[in-house]
């Protein structure tokens, strides 16, 4: 394998918070699936668990693989990433019938006190039915897809790692809603007849085709950021845009048309018995009752725990401990998962000798303190990336040679293995000059980049992940207290209080 392609395949950007959340979700599902299968429920065959895990893996690969690393350089990679988030991961996850296994995988206290009541809460059911209505789901998915592909919002996502994550979240969540009526995961009920999913999918394909045609036939680059980025693989931004549109057109159409054909064939071949539908509705309606009755099938485990630790108190304590461990872990990963590569922009593009160099760094003025710089070295004539070039970085404040700092850049410090990165400590505010020395096998070149370093703003960092965790815990506590206070109020007391009012 050529060193260039080997470096591309090694350019993984692992998101700690997302990886932790997906791993936790997989564990909950597998635990719930195993307990349900052991209890004898026939509605969760092995292929559903495999589908769910494959869906989580595809979602993780879209967020962590080189597709994400090169999404800011190559529009085609960004488009394939979006297709996985919208057309691969959601249907695979829903094919796993995740609702009941995830609830059963929770600690018993959480399932009984929070998840179960929430699933049976009429407002939650009404909101869920409204969001999974085929018309609403299609409009939400289509509006999200077109909105985030407008130049303004797309450029916003490219310029900010945080907005990029928001974009991905919107794509994934609205696609889950879109695929819900198509997959109709057990034990949900269809709001439209099955044959209606055929035109539903074909209309979605028309939306996908319209957006793809805009990318293919446009005579100008729609997203200016790709014109300022150096060309990594030798094709122009306009050709990259057309290729991304063609991939979206062909593969996207297959993602919608193939399920439509399968559903059409099923509808033509299927001849259900008259009593089948009522039986199925009865079975679905009783699924939650079956779920929470499962612990009764294993009384020895319940007696063992109660004999030593005392029932519901142990369940509550274990739930609080598990929530604290999982919540603090997720908050810690989220607070420290910012990736400098996502927020870097091109600050210098120059050619000297046989080299063409692009220097990436934080946009705007830099704050005094550590600053990360990445350098791409290419051959001036062929635009081939020179992975064996030696890059030394040094920064010096104006008029003070004693304050100079230096470091050798390397690919080990960068998620993108085509870039060489290093961190320099710009200790004082003022004017600085970054010196980039590049050496190859038979030549060398020097580049200068002026920098403006400002005093860091005196602001207190807000630990948002931990605050969100505390707010979530407070909501759970409020729900628990409110439910049990209502349950302890006897009918006689309710009548007396109503008469007093």
C-alpha angles and dihedrals in degrees: 000000000000115000091239094058091041089055091048092052090050093053098102121155107199112203105213098201095046092044091051092047093048092047090050091049091051091051093049092049095047092048091050093044092051093049092048093048091048089052089057102252107157097199098084111061121180094262090065092057090047091050093050093050091047089052091053091046092051090049091050092047091053090054099039108029128090087271088076094039093055098035090102092052104038123038091201091061090048092051093049088051090053092049092054090049093049108028108025112032100042098053092043091051093047091048086063090066088229102180102080098033091051092050092046090048091060120091110277092248092054093046094048100040103034119006097044097046090045093053089049094044108115096220090052090050092050093049091046092049091048094050094046094047103121094235094050093043093051093047092048093048094045094046091049093048095049095040095054091046093057109108095245097053093036091054089048090056092048093050097049130045091205094054089045088059090048089052092052092047091052092049094049099044096045090046090053087055091047095051094043096085090044097051095028093197117218127293097020122103126235116246094195130040115268096249090060089070089072096067088035091062094041092055089051088052089054089055091050092047093050093054092044092051091053090056095044100046101035112118093208137049107266096198112052094197090074091058092056096046117088116255109255102180104031104258128110124252091249092053089046090053093050091048092051090051092049091051091048091048098049104033093035091053090050090052090058104030098048094056089045090055092047092051092047091053091047092051092050094049101039121092108175121200115247093247094050099084097050090047091051093050091049091050093048094047091054096047095099091047088053090048096056093040091060096088088059089065089064104048094156092068092049092049091047093055096041092049090059108026111016117252122258094020090061091047091051094047094048090048092051091049093048092045091051093049095046094040096048091045093051092045091050092051092045094050093050101035100091110131115213091203091064094059098043123111133190108274099170137020116178141149125219130162109332093334136092110195132193119190120201126199144140114307119252126000116351123234117237109264135050115358127184122220128185126197130201114199119197137171108265095223105035100027088227113156111247105216094175096057116120113229123192120186126199131171127197130185116234112274096359115090091171091068094059118130128193141184139171114245121228140175090241089077095052133070088211103069091200089067128070113216138190137170122232126191107229094192103181136042119249140068117335134178122217114210118201115194115191123190128185135177094286108003144044137200139186129217131188127208120184114219133196112212119193133192110267112256112254100242134139114241109237112220094221097172092056092045090052089050091052091047091050091049090049091052091051091049092049092049092048094049093045094049094049094043089054092046093052093054107098122219090248092055090049091053092047093049091048091051091050090054 
